[in-house]
Amino acid sequence: MKPEVLILFSRKGCCLCEALEERLLNISLTNLDPSVVLQILDIDTDEVSLEDKRLYIYEVPVLVLDSSKLARRIELPRVSPRLKKDNLFMWLQNKLNNYYHAS
């Protein structure tokens, strides 16, 4: 089974995108339950599908959970730029709990 992937749709030169990217790179995503792998995609490159560009080109930064366990992609709510390392980790865990452990 492929890992759970947290995709950051970003844009080069976007201060909000770069700040979120830096914060995500500085937390241990493998300690989340379930653990996730971060994939950073620049929305302006050919690496991003036309459908994803259509959805997110004016919305970056955007976090999308590409879940093999849930067999779907989930756009996460916008992250507050004020969330620092520990709070960002807890925010992500809370979102994962909502999707994976909801009763």
Summary of the structure (lengths in Angstrom):
residues: 103
radius of gyration: 13.2
end to end distance: 23.5
largest distance: 41.0
contacts: 271
relative contact order: 0.24
helix: 36%
strand: 23%
